[in-house]
């Protein structure tokens, strides 16, 4: 049961990005690297400080988790499966970091995830707020039912970069899971950071990661 609860974070993350297709990204697209607890991405030219001893998922692990998330999100909903399939050619999973190894015997495994979506086919998305508006519509169609999702999105400046924030929560198997989605537009992509947590201590740890995001340009 605990494993299934921990996989809910993966399911919700899947709604933003399922897997990636190299054909949809520029030839010099960079998925980023982690070294000395710092994630760096040369394509978007930014870096993030990660908590010491947290578990960074490999590319293979990340894609395997996304496959699990597909089933949890879509279930038997054919329309949702089609939407997820369509997103594969535009989205890239950049990073997934968990406090514990996936499957660890904990009530909830707090995590930070980073995804990018190419906006070339969505010219109407000008800001992170526009992107979150579309994300919220998708969340409401998911098999996993939310108990609350923000109707309005708060603008936040993080080290000079404009983000928009959407909060959401879900009650699942007696546990209240909270998420915060931070989205910004950069170089024709929407870059989104998603934190998932179950208590205030976990939230504080993850907000430190968010506040460390630093774009060079």
C-alpha positions, 0 to 999 in steps of 0.5 A: 500500500505504501508503495502505491501511495508513493507512486501517486507522485509519479502519476501526477507528474506524468500529467505534465510529461510522460516521456520524451522523443528526441525528434521533437527537441533541438539537436543541442537539447540538454537533459542536464547533469547532476554533479556535487548535488547540483543539477545544471542544464546548458540548453536552458542555462540554469542550475538547481541545488539538490539536497544532500543524500537524496536519490537522483533517478537515472534516465532509465529509472525516470522513464520506467517511473513515467510508464507506471504513471501512465497507468495510474493516471489514465486507467481505462480512460481512452481519451486520457490515454490519447492525450498522454500519448500525444504529449510524448512527442513534445515533452521531456522529463529532465529530473526526478529526485526523491528523498528515499529510494523509490519503494522505501518503507515510508508513509510518503516519499517527498520529491522534486521533478522537473519537466520541459514542454515544447510550445511550438504547437501552442502559440497561445501559451505566453506565460507560466500562468497560461500553461498552468491553466491548461494543466489544471484542465488536464488534472481535472480529467485524470483518474486520480481525483484532486481534493483541491486545485488553485483557480488562480495562479500566483506570480513568483520571482525566483532569482530574477526569473518569472514563475507562476505557482499552482497548488493542488492536493489529493486525499489518497488511502488516508494520506493528504498529498500536496503539490506545488507546480512552478512554471516559467517560459524559456526559449520556446519551452515551458519549464515546470518544477513540481514538488510533492510532499505530505507535511510542512517539514517536507515542504520546507525542504523542497521549497529550498530546492525551488528557491535555489533555481538560478537562470544565467540569462 
